Structures are given as structure tokens and as C-alpha cells.
Amino acid sequence: MSSQGPREKIIGSVDMPDINSKEVTGALNGMKAITATAVATRWNLKISVAKRMLNMMEEKGAIEMVTRSGNLKVYKMVGAKPDQ
């Protein structure tokens, strides 16, 4: 048990941000690895909403899956410039 006491549960939002906005694409461009957890944390979303958002973006062709391990999917932006 932790000596810090019980942890406060954070409930995410179910309102998905606009996937076509420059804010969303700019933030995703800045991520090394795009995962549902990273997206949910960034926009305070539920994981299920973040997964749906990533699936919609993949269908649109904005992101592509790099790898998958079990339930974890890692995406990257399409056309993103590699770090030099």
C-alpha cells in the first residue's frame, strides 16, 4: 500500500476534439509515439474515445499504425518529417 493515501480517480471527457483542427494535428506532430493513452492524457479523454479518434484519423489517412503489441497500437503522422 502507498503511504500517500488513496489516489483520486480522474474521469475523462467524452467530447472528442475536432480531428481536422490545427491544434490536434500540431500536437500529434510533436509526439514521438502516438498512442491512445497519450491522446487521452493530452485532451483529458476516456481511452475509448481516444481509440475511436485514432481509428477515425487512420481511416482518413492522417496517421498510420507503426506497430501493435497486444492491445497497444502505436501510430505516427503521415508525412511527418523525421527528427534529425
KALINTA-V629353 format. One record per residue. N is the residue number from 1. SS is DSSP state (h for helix, s for strand, l for the rest). BURIAL is 1 if it has 16 or more other ideal C-beta (glycine too) atoms within 10 Angstrom, else 0. Layout:
n ss burial
N SS BURIAL
N SS BURIAL
This chain:
n ss burial
1 l 0
2 l 0
3 l 0
4 l 0
5 l 0
6 l 0
7 l 0
8 l 0
9 l 0
10 l 0
11 l 0
12 l 0
13 s 0
14 l 0
15 l 0
16 l 1
17 l 1
18 l 0
19 l 0
20 l 0
21 l 0
22 h 0
23 h 0
24 h 1
25 h 1
26 h 0
27 h 1
28 h 1
29 h 0
30 l 0
31 l 0
32 l 0
33 l 0
34 s 1
35 l 1
36 h 1
37 h 0
38 h 1
39 h 1
40 h 1
41 h 0
42 h 1
43 h 1
44 l 0
45 s 1
46 l 0
47 h 0
48 h 0
49 h 1
50 h 1
51 h 1
52 h 0
53 h 1
54 h 1
55 h 0
56 h 0
57 h 1
58 h 0
59 h 0
60 h 0
61 l 0
62 l 1
63 s 1
64 s 0
65 s 0
66 s 0
67 s 0
68 s 0
69 s 0
70 l 0
71 l 0
72 s 0
73 s 1
74 s 0
75 s 1
76 s 1
77 s 1
78 l 0
79 l 0
80 l 0
81 l 0
82 l 0
83 l 0
84 l 0
